[in-house]
């Protein structure tokens, strides 16, 4: 009987040690999950801010293009001035395409 009791006590201590170790691992995993969640939250905020900035920049480019197109429609000047305006229009179209790709 004493031997059986000793074996059971030994097994109980072993299981308790495993339980403590499992609880520690669980707590470590929970802490890591919290860190990951925090990182994801920060990334989402930064991404939203960056996207907002890109949208503002694209909108600004589109407004500038509309202004240049209106100037071209109402244009009455020399051929050199018109060439200069057309180059600006071309550049603005390229800028918009670049911003859209980004």
N, C-alpha and C positions, 0 to 999 in steps of 0.2 A: 504494500500500500504506500509506504514512504517513497519508494522508488517511482511509482506512478505519479504521486503528488509532485515530486521533484521534476519529473519530465514535463508534466503539465505546466508547472510554474516556469520552467525554462522556455517552453513554447509560448506561453503568455508574454514573457518578457521580449522574446524575439518578435512576436506580432506587434507588441506595443512600439518597439523600436522601428519597425517597418511603417507603422501608422504615423509616427512622428516624422519620419523621412518623407512619406507621401504628403503629409500636410505641408511640410516645408517646400516641397516641389510644387505643390498646388499654389501656395502663396507666391512663389517665384514666378510661376506662369501668369497669375493674375496681375502681378506688378508689371510684367513684360507686356501683357495685353493693354494695360492702362497707358504705358509708354507709347505703344503702337497707335492706340486710339488718339492720343494727344498729337502724335506726329501727323496722322491722317487729317485731323481737324485743322492743324496749322497749314498743311499742304493745300487743303481745300480753300481756306481763307486766302492764302497767297495766290492760288490759281484763279480764284474769282476776281481778285484785285487786278491781276495781270490781264485777264480776259476783258475786264471792264476798261482798262487802259487801252487795250488794243482796239476795242470797239469805238472808243472816243477818237482814237487816231484815225481809224478808217472813216468814221463819220466826218471828221475834219477834212480828210483827203477828198471825200465825195462832195462836200460843200465847195471846196476849192475848184474841183473839176466843173461843177455846175456854174460857178462864177466865170470860169474861163470859157466854157461853152457859150454862155450868154454874151460875153465880150466878143466872141468870134461871130455869133449871129448878128450882132449889131456893129460889126467891124466896118470901118471905112477909113482906110489909111494906105500906106505904101505897101508894096510887095514884101519889102524887107521886114516891115513891122508885122505883116501877116505871117511870114515865115517864122518869126520869133514867137508869135502867139501860138502857132501850130506846134512848134517844138515844146512849148510849155504844156500844151494840151497832151501831147504824146508822153511827156515825162510824167504828167499827173496820172494818166491812164496806167502807166507802168507802176507808179507808186501804189495805186489802188490794187492792182493785181498782186503786187508783192505783199501788201497788208492782208489781203484776203487769203493768200497762201499761208501766211504766218498764223 
